[in-house]
Amino acid sequence: MDVVSFIESLFVKSERKPPRPAKQTKPVEATRELTKRLEETKKTPAPPKQPKQILPLKIRSEREWNDFEKKLCKLDQLEQFVAKNFAEWKWFAKSLDKVKQDISKMTPQDFNEYTTEEVVTATVNMSKKFLAALDSCGRTIKNPTKDSTAARELSKLISEHLLELGIRPMNFKVGDDYEEWADLEMSETPIIEGTNDRKKHNTLKEIYVQPHFIDYLDEHDKKARRVFGGLCATYAFRG
């Protein structure tokens, strides 16, 4: 008789039951650590969405123009804003009508290596109407005596529409060197503010509208950039 059988026979004779095997206990510390990690995961914010890649505008064919025209005409949300706020925003309703007129005249007559730049020029001229609206919205938002709710909404809608067209703002700040702004060679003239502080000379006093830009492929298929629409005030020393 082997050892195991012998031990079992002893329990049978004594009418005692053999001891049950010990229960397997879960590793408490490991469980706590897992729970802690799960809780931390819940608290950790999701990583921010990567910004949508914006490719340089290229229009060499009717198909490429049709794709861009759909973006130009995507004005539903702006029209809804006008319908909801028409009494106080009649001037923007008129601006939006002019934008639609500009778009209707944009269709290229021919498609060749110069078409893209022609469309860019027309798009920039049209977009300046939106930047003028951004300027007006910004002044309302900065005025503490006015309700800026609608102005903030419109500013957001305009910025989103411009981004859809591949038009993005730059990021100048008050106090930056005006020469960097001037180097962009925009047509808009800054407001000059006199100062007795020599250190402020040629620095930005206020930014009403950031310069905006659109990237495109020129006639040689090389990346080019058109910058436009920035409005600012700058200091000039007057001793």
C-alpha positions, 0 to 999 in steps of 0.5 A: 500500500502506498503512503497516500492510500495508507493515510486515507485508510486511517481516516476511514477507520477513524470516521474522520474526513480528510482535510480539505485543501486550502482555498486559493486566496487572491493576491490582495496587493495585486488586485488593489494595484490593478484597481488603482490602474483602472481608476487612473485610466478613468481619470486620465483625459483622452489624448487630444485629437490630432488637427486635420492635415491641411494640404496646399490648395491645388486646382488643375481640373474640373473635379478639383474645382468642384470639390473646392466649390462645395467647401466654398458653398458650405454656408448653412450654419452661417445662414442659420445664424443670420436667420436667428439673429437677423434684427441685430446682424443685418450688416452680416446678412448683407456681407453673406449675400456679397460672399455668395455673389463672389462665389458665383463668379469664381468658376474658372474658364480654363484649367491649367497651371495658373488656375490655382493662383487665380482661385486663391486670389478670388478666395482671398478677396472673398474671405476679406469680408469674413475677416471684416466680420471677425473684426466687428465681432472682436470689438463687441466681445471686448466691450464689457457693456455689450452682450457678446454671446452672438458675436462669439458664436459668429466668430467661431462659425466664421473661423470654422468655415475659413479653416474648411477652405484651408485658411488659417490664422497666425499667432501674433501677440501684443508686444511682438515686433511690428517688423515681423508683421510688416514683413508679411507685406499685407495691404492693410495699413496699421493704426499708429499710436504715439508713445513716450516709452522708447521700449514700446516703439515698433511693437504691437499695441493691439491685434484686431484680426490675426493675419490669415494665410492659405497655402497652395501649389503654384504653376511649378507645383511648388508650395506657396503662401498668400498672407492677408487680412491682418489688422493691428495697432502699433506703437511709434515713439514720439519723444 
